[in-house]
């Protein structure tokens, strides 16, 4: 795993090329502490930089930037191409020879043999790389199919700049770092800023499965963006050409694909382990790893002293059954606070999925023992694991038949009383069932009123994944951009509502939240995280499975569970889904209260001029009183505020 950077720019002196590329690559030294390199051609106006975390071919023969044997192509590469040995043997049959045994050298030979467009679809792995074609004087930027590895690009005055993280752009003297207020609205809605947007004006995320090309001449340079792999095509084709076998046959095929995907990702010249939460996804990955390993697999878990958030005991049970070499860490609010101060530097732009805290801590824990760790991310999106998949479907089936005008009337009626009044009403009536006296019942009634008001199931999904429902009303001087979830013209032709939800999550939530979180947390401690469930062959197989093999009743991941139970007893896994949550709600009322108030202070918000203080103050007051749980809404604001503070210094 590594970090890359580079630019196209005319009329720079040699000393300036050296200075700019050094500044850009040094800003991401955490992504590659083992080695670094620069390459530039001042006459052509192109430069590439690299920071290396040595995983394969630890010798100098793996050094980057790397030049192809003919001298035509120069590459800087972040990631892993796991099938490089197989590709290398095929390329040798065409006459290619190799000095070392790095995947980078094989990639260059593949590009020489088949060209960029012919080589990239052959790569199995996670990658973000840049290739300069000396002959055509053209720069290519490439990102893997699912968006596992990040890649940003944009303009700094007359220079075209790219890099693994936004830090890279600050190494260029012409970078303006102007905050995009429209992107702030996306943060408040989704808790992340979705591709192609970033927090800065003029800087973009390269979409997954894409190749961007730009020529150094003629003037002005023209960008061309092409898809080499389309999740939409996979999803639409999967509904037409569904898997026709039995559940047992599907489980056999899935087990075979999993074993191959995991075996490929166990190839490393450094110590290797795995994250283990005790849930279906990570337990499946670890179980297969252990079946393929001659020695105990090193596994790592994070726990919480708050029982309702703690999965560490389940992880320990799975680890004991599989006989892994297990290490766990229980998180205190003090440890969480120490991580919070690091988040602005880790993420470069505001990012407010609170599970970023345990993700960083488990990465930090793993890095003390290994350099590579496998993760179970992707299982929920591929095999139907999120509660919203069956909950949303069930809710719409129960209320969708009600005429819209009647649903609107019911919605308004439920909002007549504020949540605290509903709460006191339920608690004061002795004949009321206990389940209606539970904490935050008034909060749940107001959420029900929002659901009743939606126009259809897709709007219901948007509501389920949204935090602030009117973010433009909170961010001063903003207009919320139209994203995929609000643009039906870009939706796939998939009639089933649940399948559409899974598609949306794979295309948006997975790369822009889950994979971003894992990449920044792991690379922040120089750990390479690998995600075998997102092998594109496995994704394509999952796309062909009928929904009945994924979800049954109120339980998801039916097929994945069937494979897992070949390795782990069912009773160790069967329990309600918890997720990788953090007790932010109680921490904001307790140990993090003073810290949060400093950032949410109305006078501070007015002075900074980004947020309207009134709606934020109302939510903060209600949260502190315990009448409402606004942890996600408040965390969105807090993560922007901590990022902004760092941005000023």
URRA-V80593 format. One record per residue. N is the residue number from 0. RES is the residue in three letters. OMEGA is omega in degrees with one decimal (999 if undefined). NEAR is the number of other C-alpha atoms within 10 Angstrom. Layout:
# URRA-V80593
n,res,omega,near
N,RES,OMEGA,NEAR
N,RES,OMEGA,NEAR
This chain:
# URRA-V80593
n,res,omega,near
0,UNK,-171.8,25
1,UNK,172.5,32
2,UNK,-178.5,33
3,UNK,178.8,32
4,UNK,176.7,34
5,UNK,-178.2,28
6,UNK,168.0,27
7,UNK,-179.9,24
8,UNK,-178.5,20
9,UNK,166.6,14
10,UNK,172.8,10
11,UNK,174.0,14
12,UNK,178.6,11
13,UNK,-179.3,12
14,UNK,179.4,8
15,UNK,175.5,12
16,UNK,179.2,22
17,UNK,-175.7,16
18,UNK,-175.7,13
19,UNK,-177.9,22
20,UNK,176.8,25
21,UNK,179.2,18
22,UNK,-177.3,19
23,UNK,-178.3,28
24,UNK,178.4,29
25,UNK,179.0,22
26,UNK,-179.7,20
27,UNK,-178.8,25
28,UNK,179.1,22
29,UNK,179.2,21
30,UNK,-178.1,29
31,UNK,-175.9,25
32,UNK,-170.2,17
33,UNK,-174.6,15
34,UNK,176.3,16
35,UNK,178.7,21
36,UNK,179.0,18
37,UNK,171.7,20
38,UNK,175.9,21
39,UNK,175.0,20
40,UNK,-174.0,13
41,UNK,-178.6,17
42,UNK,178.4,12
43,UNK,179.2,16
44,UNK,-179.4,18
45,UNK,177.0,25
46,UNK,-179.2,22
47,UNK,177.5,29
48,UNK,-173.9,29
49,UNK,168.2,34
50,UNK,-170.7,30
51,UNK,164.8,27
52,UNK,-171.3,25
53,UNK,179.1,22
54,UNK,177.5,21
55,UNK,-177.9,17
56,UNK,-175.8,17
57,UNK,-177.2,16
58,UNK,175.8,11
59,UNK,-179.9,10
60,UNK,176.4,15
61,UNK,-176.2,21
62,UNK,175.8,21
63,UNK,-1.4,25
64,UNK,-177.3,24
65,UNK,-178.9,22
66,UNK,179.3,19
67,UNK,-174.6,18
68,UNK,-179.7,16
69,UNK,-177.0,9
70,UNK,-175.3,12
71,UNK,-173.1,16
72,UNK,173.7,22
73,UNK,-173.5,21
74,UNK,161.6,26
75,UNK,-164.2,29
76,UNK,173.7,27
77,UNK,177.4,26
78,UNK,179.7,25
79,UNK,167.4,24
80,UNK,-168.3,22
81,UNK,-178.9,21
82,UNK,-175.2,17
83,UNK,178.7,23
84,UNK,178.8,14
85,UNK,177.7,10
86,UNK,179.4,20
87,UNK,178.7,22
88,UNK,178.0,14
89,UNK,-179.2,13
90,UNK,176.7,17
91,UNK,178.2,13
92,UNK,176.1,9
93,UNK,177.1,10
94,UNK,179.3,8
95,UNK,175.0,16
96,UNK,-175.2,15
97,UNK,178.8,14
98,UNK,-177.9,9
99,UNK,176.8,15
100,UNK,177.2,17
101,UNK,176.7,22
102,UNK,-179.3,22
103,UNK,-179.8,29
104,UNK,178.1,24
105,UNK,178.4,26
106,UNK,179.4,23
107,UNK,178.7,23
108,UNK,178.3,24
109,UNK,178.9,24
110,UNK,176.4,17
111,UNK,-176.5,19
112,UNK,-171.1,14
113,UNK,-173.9,12
114,UNK,-178.4,12
115,UNK,-175.2,18
116,UNK,179.3,13
117,UNK,-175.9,14
118,UNK,-171.7,17
119,UNK,179.7,22
120,UNK,178.8,13
121,UNK,-175.6,15
122,UNK,172.0,20
123,UNK,-179.8,20
124,UNK,175.7,25
125,UNK,-174.4,25
126,UNK,166.8,23
127,UNK,-176.6,28
128,UNK,176.9,24
129,UNK,178.6,27
130,UNK,174.4,24
131,UNK,178.0,23
132,UNK,-177.3,17
133,UNK,-176.1,15
134,UNK,-177.4,9
135,UNK,-175.9,12
136,UNK,-176.7,16
137,UNK,177.7,19
138,UNK,177.3,22
139,UNK,170.8,19
140,UNK,-173.9,23
141,UNK,176.4,26
142,UNK,-176.2,29
143,UNK,-169.3,29
144,UNK,-175.1,27
145,UNK,-179.9,27
146,UNK,179.9,26
147,UNK,-180.0,26
148,UNK,-175.1,27
149,UNK,173.4,28
150,UNK,-179.4,28
151,UNK,175.7,25
152,UNK,177.5,26
153,UNK,-174.3,20
154,UNK,170.9,19
155,UNK,-171.9,20
156,UNK,-178.5,14
157,UNK,-177.1,12
158,UNK,171.5,17
159,UNK,-173.2,17
160,UNK,176.2,25
161,UNK,177.5,27
162,UNK,-179.2,29
163,UNK,-179.3,26
164,UNK,179.7,24
165,UNK,177.2,26
166,UNK,-175.9,21
167,UNK,-174.2,27
168,UNK,-179.6,30
169,UNK,174.7,16
170,UNK,179.0,19
171,UNK,-173.9,19
172,UNK,-177.4,11
173,UNK,179.2,13
174,UNK,-173.9,19
175,UNK,179.0,15
176,UNK,179.2,16
177,UNK,-176.6,11
178,UNK,178.2,16
179,UNK,-177.8,16
180,UNK,176.9,21
181,UNK,176.3,23
182,UNK,177.8,23
183,UNK,178.3,31
184,UNK,177.7,26
185,UNK,175.5,26
186,UNK,-177.7,27
187,UNK,177.8,29
188,UNK,-169.1,22
189,UNK,-170.6,26
190,UNK,172.5,28
191,UNK,177.4,27
192,UNK,-173.5,25
193,UNK,174.2,23
194,UNK,8.6,18
195,UNK,-173.2,15
196,UNK,169.9,21
197,UNK,-179.6,26
198,UNK,-178.2,24
199,UNK,174.1,20
200,UNK,175.7,17
201,UNK,178.5,18
202,UNK,-170.9,23
203,UNK,171.5,20
204,UNK,174.7,24
205,UNK,-179.4,25
206,UNK,175.9,27
207,UNK,176.2,27
208,UNK,-173.6,19
209,UNK,170.7,21
210,UNK,175.1,24
211,UNK,177.5,18
212,UNK,179.6,19
213,UNK,179.4,18
214,UNK,178.4,19
215,UNK,175.3,19
216,UNK,2.0,13
217,UNK,176.2,7
218,UNK,-11.2,7
219,UNK,179.8,9
220,UNK,-177.8,15
221,UNK,177.2,11
222,UNK,174.9,11
223,UNK,-177.2,11
224,UNK,-178.4,15
225,UNK,175.6,13
226,UNK,174.1,16
227,UNK,178.2,17
228,UNK,-174.7,18
229,UNK,176.0,14
230,UNK,178.5,22
231,UNK,178.3,17
232,UNK,178.6,12
233,UNK,-177.7,18
234,UNK,-178.4,22
235,UNK,180.0,17
236,UNK,-179.7,16
237,UNK,178.6,19
238,UNK,-179.9,19
239,UNK,-176.4,10
240,UNK,-176.1,12
241,UNK,176.0,15
242,UNK,-173.7,18
243,UNK,-177.6,11
244,UNK,179.0,11
245,UNK,177.5,10
246,UNK,178.6,16
247,UNK,178.7,12
248,UNK,177.1,12
249,UNK,178.9,21
250,UNK,177.8,20
251,UNK,-179.9,15
252,UNK,179.0,15
253,UNK,179.0,19
254,UNK,178.7,20
255,UNK,179.3,13
256,UNK,179.2,18
257,UNK,-177.7,24
258,UNK,178.9,17
259,UNK,-179.2,16
260,UNK,-178.3,24
261,UNK,178.2,21
262,UNK,178.1,16
263,UNK,-176.5,18
264,UNK,172.8,24
265,UNK,177.4,21
266,UNK,179.5,13
267,UNK,176.1,15
268,UNK,-178.8,13
269,UNK,179.7,13
270,UNK,-172.4,14
271,UNK,178.4,23
272,UNK,-178.0,26
273,UNK,170.2,27
274,UNK,-179.5,27
275,UNK,177.8,32
276,UNK,-175.1,27
277,UNK,175.9,22
278,UNK,-174.9,22
279,UNK,-171.6,24
280,UNK,-177.1,24
281,UNK,179.0,21
282,UNK,177.9,27
283,UNK,179.8,26
284,UNK,-178.1,25
285,UNK,180.0,29
286,UNK,178.7,23
287,UNK,176.4,21
288,UNK,-177.2,23
289,UNK,178.0,18
290,UNK,-179.4,14
291,UNK,-173.4,14
292,UNK,178.3,11
293,UNK,-178.4,8
294,UNK,178.4,11
295,UNK,176.9,16
296,UNK,176.6,22
297,UNK,-179.0,23
298,UNK,-172.5,25
299,UNK,-178.6,27
300,UNK,175.3,28
301,UNK,177.8,24
302,UNK,176.9,22
303,UNK,177.7,20
304,UNK,174.1,13
305,UNK,-169.7,13
306,UNK,-175.6,10
307,UNK,-180.0,11
308,UNK,-168.9,15
309,UNK,175.4,22
310,UNK,-173.9,22
311,UNK,-179.8,22
312,UNK,178.1,16
313,UNK,178.3,18
314,UNK,-179.8,27
315,UNK,178.0,22
316,UNK,178.7,14
317,UNK,179.4,24
318,UNK,179.2,27
319,UNK,-179.9,12
320,UNK,-177.9,14
321,UNK,-179.9,19
322,UNK,175.9,16
323,UNK,174.7,22
324,UNK,-164.7,14
325,UNK,176.3,20
326,UNK,179.4,18
327,UNK,179.5,18
328,UNK,176.2,15
329,UNK,-171.2,15
330,UNK,173.8,19
331,UNK,175.1,12
332,UNK,179.2,16
333,UNK,177.4,11
334,UNK,178.1,13
335,UNK,-179.3,18
336,UNK,179.3,14
337,UNK,177.3,11
338,UNK,-177.2,17
339,UNK,-179.8,17
340,UNK,-179.1,13
341,UNK,-171.3,16
342,UNK,179.5,24
343,UNK,178.8,21
344,UNK,-178.8,17
345,UNK,-168.5,25
346,UNK,175.3,21
347,UNK,176.1,18
348,UNK,-178.2,25
349,UNK,-178.2,28
350,UNK,-167.4,28
351,UNK,167.2,26
352,UNK,-172.2,19
353,UNK,176.3,21
354,UNK,171.9,17
355,UNK,-178.6,25
356,UNK,178.0,23
357,UNK,178.4,24
358,UNK,176.5,21
359,UNK,-176.5,25
360,UNK,178.7,22
361,UNK,175.5,22
362,UNK,178.6,31
363,UNK,177.5,18
364,UNK,-178.6,19
365,UNK,-176.1,26
366,UNK,176.8,21
367,UNK,-175.5,10
368,UNK,-174.1,16
369,UNK,176.4,18
370,UNK,178.8,24
371,UNK,177.0,27
372,UNK,177.6,25
373,UNK,-176.0,24
374,UNK,-179.7,22
375,UNK,-176.7,23
376,UNK,178.0,20
377,UNK,-177.1,24
378,UNK,-179.2,22
379,UNK,-177.2,22
380,UNK,-176.5,23
381,UNK,-171.0,25
382,UNK,172.4,24
383,UNK,-175.6,27
384,UNK,-175.7,24
385,UNK,-179.4,19
386,UNK,-177.2,16
387,UNK,-179.3,18
388,UNK,179.1,23
389,UNK,178.6,18
390,UNK,-179.6,14
391,UNK,179.3,20
392,UNK,-179.0,19
393,UNK,-178.8,14
394,UNK,-177.5,15
395,UNK,176.8,18
396,UNK,-177.2,12
397,UNK,-174.4,10
398,UNK,-175.6,13
399,UNK,-178.4,17
400,UNK,-177.8,9
401,UNK,179.2,13
402,UNK,-174.8,9
403,UNK,-177.7,16
404,UNK,179.0,10
405,UNK,177.2,12
406,UNK,177.3,20
407,UNK,178.8,18
408,UNK,179.5,13
409,UNK,179.7,15
410,UNK,179.6,21
411,UNK,-179.8,16
412,UNK,-179.4,11
413,UNK,-179.5,19
414,UNK,179.2,17
415,UNK,177.4,11
416,UNK,173.5,15
417,UNK,-176.0,14
418,UNK,-177.8,22
419,UNK,177.3,17
420,UNK,175.0,13
421,UNK,-178.3,23
422,UNK,-178.6,22
423,UNK,177.9,14
424,UNK,179.8,14
425,UNK,-176.0,19
426,UNK,-176.9,18
427,UNK,-176.7,11
428,UNK,-175.1,10
429,UNK,-177.2,9
430,UNK,-177.5,8
431,UNK,177.5,12
432,UNK,-177.0,11
433,UNK,-178.1,10
434,UNK,176.8,9
435,UNK,177.9,13
436,UNK,-175.8,19
437,UNK,-178.3,12
438,UNK,177.4,15
439,UNK,178.4,17
440,UNK,176.9,21
441,UNK,176.7,26
442,UNK,-178.3,18
443,UNK,178.0,16
444,UNK,178.2,19
445,UNK,175.0,20
446,UNK,177.0,17
447,UNK,179.1,15
448,UNK,177.7,19
449,UNK,-179.0,18
450,UNK,-179.3,24
451,UNK,-174.2,25
452,UNK,-175.2,19
453,UNK,-177.1,20
454,UNK,-178.3,13
455,UNK,-175.8,13
456,UNK,-179.9,19
457,UNK,174.4,18
458,UNK,175.2,14
459,UNK,177.9,21
460,UNK,178.6,22
461,UNK,178.0,18
462,UNK,-178.9,17
463,UNK,-178.0,14
464,UNK,-179.5,16
465,UNK,169.1,19
466,UNK,177.2,21
467,UNK,-176.1,21
468,UNK,177.0,17
469,UNK,-174.7,13
470,UNK,178.4,21
471,UNK,176.3,21
472,UNK,-179.7,16
473,UNK,-179.3,21
474,UNK,-177.4,21
475,UNK,175.0,16
476,UNK,-175.0,12
477,UNK,171.9,17
478,UNK,-175.3,16
479,UNK,178.5,17
480,UNK,175.4,13
481,UNK,177.6,9
482,UNK,-177.5,15
483,UNK,-174.2,15
484,UNK,178.3,17
485,UNK,-176.6,13
486,UNK,-177.0,9
487,UNK,-179.9,10
488,UNK,-179.1,7
489,UNK,-179.2,11
490,UNK,178.4,14
491,UNK,176.3,16
492,UNK,178.9,13
493,UNK,-173.9,17
494,UNK,-175.3,10
495,UNK,-176.7,11
496,UNK,-178.4,16
497,UNK,177.5,22
498,UNK,177.7,20
499,UNK,177.9,19
500,UNK,-179.6,22
501,UNK,176.9,22
502,UNK,179.7,23
503,UNK,-179.7,21
504,UNK,179.4,21
505,UNK,-174.3,20
506,UNK,-174.8,21
507,UNK,-174.1,22
508,UNK,-177.3,20
509,UNK,-177.9,20
510,UNK,-170.9,23
511,UNK,176.3,25
512,UNK,-171.5,20
513,UNK,-175.3,18
514,UNK,174.1,21
515,UNK,180.0,21
516,UNK,-177.1,24
517,UNK,-179.9,25
518,UNK,-176.3,23
519,UNK,-179.6,26
520,UNK,-177.5,26
521,UNK,-178.7,27
522,UNK,176.1,24
523,UNK,177.0,23
524,UNK,179.0,22
525,UNK,175.7,24
526,UNK,175.4,27
527,UNK,177.2,27
528,UNK,-179.9,27
529,UNK,-173.1,26
530,UNK,-174.6,23
531,UNK,179.9,27
532,UNK,179.4,24
533,UNK,166.3,23
534,UNK,-171.6,24
535,UNK,177.1,20
536,UNK,177.5,14
537,UNK,177.1,19
538,UNK,-179.8,21
539,UNK,176.3,17
540,UNK,-179.9,18
541,UNK,179.4,25
542,UNK,-179.5,26
543,UNK,-177.0,19
544,UNK,174.5,22
545,UNK,-177.5,16
546,UNK,-179.0,20
547,UNK,176.9,13
548,UNK,179.8,21
549,UNK,-175.2,20
550,UNK,174.8,19
551,UNK,-177.2,13
552,UNK,-179.4,9
553,UNK,179.2,11
554,UNK,179.4,17
555,UNK,176.4,23
556,UNK,-177.6,23
557,UNK,-176.0,19
558,UNK,179.6,23
559,UNK,176.6,25
560,UNK,-178.9,21
561,UNK,176.2,19
562,UNK,-178.1,22
563,UNK,-175.0,22
564,UNK,168.9,16
565,UNK,-174.2,13
566,UNK,-173.4,17
567,UNK,178.9,19
568,UNK,-177.1,12
569,UNK,-175.0,13
570,UNK,177.2,8
571,UNK,-172.5,17
572,UNK,-172.7,20
573,UNK,177.0,12
574,UNK,179.0,10
575,UNK,179.6,9
576,UNK,179.0,15
577,UNK,-173.5,12
578,UNK,-176.9,13
579,UNK,-172.9,18
580,UNK,179.1,17
581,UNK,-179.0,22
582,UNK,-178.9,18
583,UNK,-177.0,21
584,UNK,-179.3,19
585,UNK,179.1,17
586,UNK,179.4,15
587,UNK,176.6,21
588,UNK,-175.7,17
589,UNK,-171.4,12
590,UNK,179.9,14
591,UNK,-173.3,17
592,UNK,-177.9,13
593,UNK,177.8,12
594,UNK,-178.6,12
595,UNK,-176.7,20
596,UNK,179.1,14
597,UNK,-179.1,13
598,UNK,-176.9,18
599,UNK,179.9,20
600,UNK,-177.0,14
601,UNK,-179.6,17
602,UNK,178.2,12
603,UNK,-179.9,13
604,UNK,177.7,17
605,UNK,-177.8,13
606,UNK,-177.7,9
607,UNK,172.1,11
608,UNK,178.3,13
609,UNK,-176.1,18
610,UNK,169.7,25
611,UNK,-173.8,15
612,UNK,-170.6,18
613,UNK,-179.7,13
614,UNK,179.1,11
615,UNK,179.2,19
616,UNK,179.2,16
617,UNK,-179.8,10
618,UNK,179.5,17
619,UNK,179.4,23
620,UNK,-179.9,13
621,UNK,179.9,15
622,UNK,-179.3,19
623,UNK,-179.1,17
624,UNK,-178.4,12
625,UNK,180.0,15
626,UNK,177.2,21
627,UNK,175.2,21
628,UNK,-178.1,21
629,UNK,-173.6,21
630,UNK,-176.2,20
631,UNK,178.8,20
632,UNK,-177.7,21
633,UNK,179.4,24
634,UNK,174.9,21
635,UNK,-179.1,24
636,UNK,-177.2,24
637,UNK,-179.7,21
638,UNK,172.8,22
639,UNK,-176.2,20
640,UNK,179.0,22
641,UNK,177.1,19
642,UNK,-178.7,21
643,UNK,179.4,16
644,UNK,177.9,11
645,UNK,-178.1,14
646,UNK,-178.0,13
647,UNK,-174.6,6
648,UNK,999,5
